[in-house]
Amino acid sequence: MNRVIGKLRNMPVVAAMCCAAGLILITSLYLSYVSWQTELMYREIALQSEQMIPKRKPLFKFPAGGRELSGKYRMVALYGVTDSPALGLLGEQPLNESVARAKGLAAQYQPYSREPVYPAFEIIATVAAADATEDGDYSRESDPNALRPWVEVAKRSGVYVLLDLQPGREDFLSQAKLYESLLQEPNVGLALDPEWRLAPNQVHLEQIGSVGIDEVNATGQWLSRLTTQKKLPQKLLLLHQFRADMIAGRERLQMHPNLATVVQMDGQGDQPGKLDTWNTLINLPPANVAYGWKNFIDEDRPTLSPAETMQRQPQPWYVSYQ
């Protein structure tokens, strides 16, 4: 060691300074390398952590924005089954053409509405049967998986979907639960058609069906809970009616903030008769429901134009075409 110190003492000052500078440079480079490696390690840890944490899906919003229907939108729908033109306009063309037709029909109503007009499909999910079905309920239930492509394409295309129930001797709530997987979608609501709700000894086309308000309220409560549990936007609950006694006890209809409840007058025939039915139904309690109108292409005499339809007072919130 003494020899090294002695040699350093004998080195020129400049050489000693160069040696020291070199040591400093090497030390600096080494520290930079360590810092770079450490940063890479932390980035890798952060990336892995980010991949492990599931990303939240953005909340679904309706086409013109927001997650509420009441007071924010109106709807115009094609009604029917998906695989046949026999029960309405919906089945007169394939899926993509149905999207285009629904949008075109909704656009015809836009000049008469302050609110955006939301195109819709009203799909008859359970179809009333004239003869007894295998389970004896006089209702043919569609497979939810067969309806899912219509729901998915509608969602991507900015189209709402209503699942219409014609339950026969079954109750509305039991049938609604068959379609829970579809009703968990944010663009799917529920329609109840009491005309096709039979008592135990009734059959279709011999009697006009009806339902008590307790069954309607139980179905609405279930749909409201589902909407809350799944954090879904407000859903449409549509009640078909063309006679006062079709919904017994309607004055006790329960309203839910996360359901847009609409009573649709869906009678057919001459326009003076339809208008009389309309005026009867809109004057039944409760007073805080919205109302809908149905246009029958073949059965109405004549079929109203969009301008004529929207002259009804109160102005229809929901219009469908069969």
ZITALIN-V352703 format. One record per residue. RES is the residue in three letters. SS is DSSP state (2 for helix, 1 for strand, 0 for the rest). PSI is psi as a letter, one per 20 degrees, with the letter a starting at -180 (NA if undefined). D_FIRST is the distance of its C-alpha to the first C-alpha in Angstrom with 2 decimals. Layout:
# ZITALIN-V352703
{{RES:SS:PSI:D_FIRST} {RES:SS:PSI:D_FIRST}}
This chain:
# ZITALIN-V352703
{{MET:0:g:0.00} {ASN:2:h:3.79} {ARG:2:g:5.27} {VAL:2:g:5.08} {ILE:2:h:6.24} {GLY:2:g:8.39} {LYS:2:g:9.79} {LEU:2:h:10.59} {ARG:2:h:12.25} {ASN:2:i:14.14} {MET:0:q:15.26} {PRO:0:q:18.74} {VAL:2:h:19.45} {VAL:2:g:21.55} {ALA:2:g:19.03} {ALA:2:g:16.60} {MET:2:h:19.63} {CYS:2:g:20.65} {CYS:2:g:17.44} {ALA:2:g:17.84} {ALA:2:h:21.52} {GLY:2:g:20.99} {LEU:2:g:18.96} {ILE:2:g:21.76} {LEU:2:g:24.42} {ILE:2:g:23.13} {THR:2:g:22.93} {SER:2:g:26.44} {LEU:2:g:27.89} {TYR:2:g:26.66} {LEU:2:h:28.20} {SER:2:h:31.40} {TYR:2:g:31.65} {VAL:2:g:31.36} {SER:2:g:33.96} {TRP:2:g:36.27} {GLN:2:h:36.14} {THR:2:g:36.88} {GLU:2:g:39.82} {LEU:2:g:41.19} {MET:2:g:41.04} {TYR:2:h:42.95} {ARG:2:g:45.49} {GLU:2:g:46.14} {ILE:2:g:46.66} {ALA:2:g:49.01} {LEU:2:g:50.95} {GLN:2:h:51.42} {SER:2:g:52.56} {GLU:2:h:55.01} {GLN:2:h:56.44} {MET:2:h:56.93} {ILE:0:o:58.90} {PRO:0:p:62.45} {LYS:0:q:63.46} {ARG:0:p:66.55} {LYS:0:q:69.49} {PRO:0:q:71.02} {LEU:0:p:74.26} {PHE:0:p:77.36} {LYS:0:q:79.50} {PHE:0:r:83.01} {PRO:0:h:83.59} {ALA:0:j:84.26} {GLY:0:q:81.58} {GLY:0:r:81.60} {ARG:0:j:82.19} {GLU:0:q:85.72} {LEU:0:g:89.02} {SER:0:p:91.58} {GLY:0:i:92.49} {LYS:0:h:89.81} {TYR:1:r:91.36} {ARG:1:r:94.62} {MET:1:q:94.94} {VAL:1:p:97.11} {ALA:1:q:97.10} {LEU:1:p:98.43} {TYR:1:q:100.05} {GLY:1:a:100.62} {VAL:0:r:99.06} {THR:0:i:96.41} {ASP:0:j:98.32} {SER:0:q:101.91} {PRO:0:i:103.86} {ALA:0:h:106.58} {LEU:0:j:105.21} {GLY:0:r:103.93} {LEU:2:h:102.16} {LEU:2:h:98.72} {GLY:2:j:99.64} {GLU:2:i:101.31} {GLN:0:r:98.15} {PRO:0:r:94.72} {LEU:2:g:91.71} {ASN:2:h:90.23} {GLU:2:h:93.70} {SER:2:h:94.35} {VAL:2:g:91.28} {ALA:2:h:92.62} {ARG:2:g:96.11} {ALA:2:g:94.96} {LYS:2:h:92.94} {GLY:2:h:95.88} {LEU:2:g:98.23} {ALA:2:h:95.93} {ALA:2:h:95.67} {GLN:2:h:99.47} {TYR:2:i:99.29} {GLN:2:h:96.53} {PRO:0:i:98.93} {TYR:0:j:100.73} {SER:0:p:97.75} {ARG:0:h:95.39} {GLU:0:q:92.91} {PRO:1:q:91.12} {VAL:1:o:93.18} {TYR:1:o:91.13} {PRO:1:q:92.41} {ALA:1:q:92.84} {PHE:1:p:93.97} {GLU:1:o:96.20} {ILE:1:p:95.94} {ILE:1:o:98.51} {ALA:1:h:96.19} {THR:1:p:99.02} {VAL:1:p:102.41} {ALA:1:p:105.71} {ALA:0:p:107.60} {ALA:0:h:111.39} {ASP:0:r:111.33} {ALA:0:p:109.47} {THR:0:r:105.93} {GLU:0:h:104.40} {ASP:0:j:103.18} {GLY:0:j:106.48} {ASP:0:i:105.12} {TYR:0:k:106.79} {SER:1:p:103.51} {ARG:1:o:101.33} {GLU:1:p:97.64} {SER:0:q:95.33} {ASP:0:p:92.06} {PRO:2:h:89.27} {ASN:2:h:87.15} {ALA:2:h:89.95} {LEU:2:i:89.84} {ARG:2:g:86.07} {PRO:2:h:85.89} {TRP:2:h:88.38} {VAL:2:g:86.31} {GLU:2:g:83.03} {VAL:2:g:84.51} {ALA:2:g:86.31} {LYS:2:g:83.11} {ARG:2:h:81.31} {SER:2:j:84.38} {GLY:0:k:85.03} {VAL:0:p:88.08} {TYR:1:q:88.93} {VAL:1:p:90.40} {LEU:1:p:93.01} {LEU:1:o:93.81} {ASP:1:p:97.54} {LEU:1:p:98.95} {GLN:0:n:102.52} {PRO:0:i:102.27} {GLY:1:c:105.80} {ARG:0:i:106.21} {GLU:0:r:102.48} {ASP:0:q:101.04} {PHE:2:g:98.83} {LEU:2:g:95.81} {SER:2:g:95.68} {GLN:2:h:95.83} {ALA:2:h:93.27} {LYS:2:h:90.74} {LEU:2:h:91.13} {TYR:0:k:89.46} {GLU:2:h:86.67} {SER:2:h:84.00} {LEU:2:h:85.60} {LEU:2:i:86.27} {GLN:0:i:82.54} {GLU:0:q:82.23} {PRO:0:i:82.15} {ASN:0:k:85.03} {VAL:1:p:87.49} {GLY:1:a:90.30} {LEU:1:p:93.35} {ALA:1:p:97.11} {LEU:1:p:99.79} {ASP:1:n:103.25} {PRO:2:i:105.83} {GLU:2:h:108.63} {TRP:2:k:107.24} {ARG:1:o:106.53} {LEU:0:q:109.28} {ALA:0:r:110.76} {PRO:0:h:110.93} {ASN:0:j:114.37} {GLN:0:q:114.09} {VAL:0:q:113.49} {HIS:1:q:112.48} {LEU:0:i:115.18} {GLU:0:h:117.72} {GLN:1:q:116.16} {ILE:0:p:113.79} {GLY:0:r:110.81} {SER:0:r:109.42} {VAL:1:q:106.65} {GLY:1:q:106.32} {ILE:2:h:103.86} {ASP:2:h:101.99} {GLU:2:h:100.90} {VAL:2:g:99.83} {ASN:2:h:97.89} {ALA:2:h:96.14} {THR:2:g:95.02} {GLY:2:h:93.84} {GLN:2:g:91.89} {TRP:2:g:90.13} {LEU:2:h:89.28} {SER:2:g:88.02} {ARG:2:g:85.73} {LEU:2:g:84.37} {THR:2:g:83.69} {THR:2:g:81.81} {GLN:2:h:79.81} {LYS:0:j:78.67} {LYS:0:l:78.02} {LEU:0:q:80.51} {PRO:0:r:82.25} {GLN:0:p:85.84} {LYS:1:q:88.19} {LEU:1:p:91.78} {LEU:1:o:94.40} {LEU:1:p:97.71} {LEU:1:o:101.05} {HIS:1:q:103.97} {GLN:1:p:107.41} {PHE:0:j:110.86} {ARG:0:q:113.02} {ALA:2:h:112.65} {ASP:2:j:112.95} {MET:2:h:110.19} {ILE:1:n:107.60} {ALA:1:p:109.37} {GLY:0:k:108.06} {ARG:2:h:106.06} {GLU:2:i:106.22} {ARG:2:j:103.62} {LEU:0:p:101.13} {GLN:0:p:97.61} {MET:0:q:95.27} {HIS:0:p:91.47} {PRO:0:h:89.10} {ASN:0:j:87.11} {LEU:1:p:90.32} {ALA:1:o:92.47} {THR:1:p:95.90} {VAL:1:p:98.68} {VAL:1:p:102.30} {GLN:1:p:103.60} {MET:1:o:107.32} {ASP:0:k:107.67} {GLY:0:q:111.44} {GLN:0:r:113.07} {GLY:0:b:116.39} {ASP:1:q:118.25} {GLN:2:h:116.43} {PRO:2:h:118.89} {GLY:2:g:118.44} {LYS:2:h:114.65} {LEU:2:h:114.73} {ASP:2:g:116.86} {THR:2:g:114.36} {TRP:2:g:111.50} {ASN:2:h:113.27} {THR:2:g:113.93} {LEU:2:h:110.34} {ILE:2:i:108.67} {ASN:0:j:110.88} {LEU:0:q:109.83} {PRO:0:r:107.21} {PRO:0:r:104.36} {ALA:0:i:104.14} {ASN:0:k:100.39} {VAL:0:q:100.13} {ALA:1:r:99.84} {TYR:1:q:102.39} {GLY:1:r:102.43} {TRP:1:q:105.07} {LYS:1:p:105.64} {ASN:1:p:107.28} {PHE:0:o:109.08} {ILE:0:g:109.41} {ASP:0:h:112.48} {GLU:0:h:114.10} {ASP:0:q:114.08} {ARG:1:n:117.07} {PRO:0:r:115.57} {THR:0:p:111.76} {LEU:0:q:110.38} {SER:0:r:108.14} {PRO:2:g:104.80} {ALA:2:g:106.44} {GLU:2:h:109.34} {THR:2:g:107.08} {MET:0:j:105.03} {GLN:0:i:108.22} {ARG:0:q:108.55} {GLN:0:p:107.93} {PRO:0:q:105.52} {GLN:0:p:103.67} {PRO:0:p:102.44} {TRP:0:h:98.75} {TYR:1:p:98.83} {VAL:1:p:101.02} {SER:1:r:101.25} {TYR:1:p:103.23} {GLN:0:NA:105.01}}
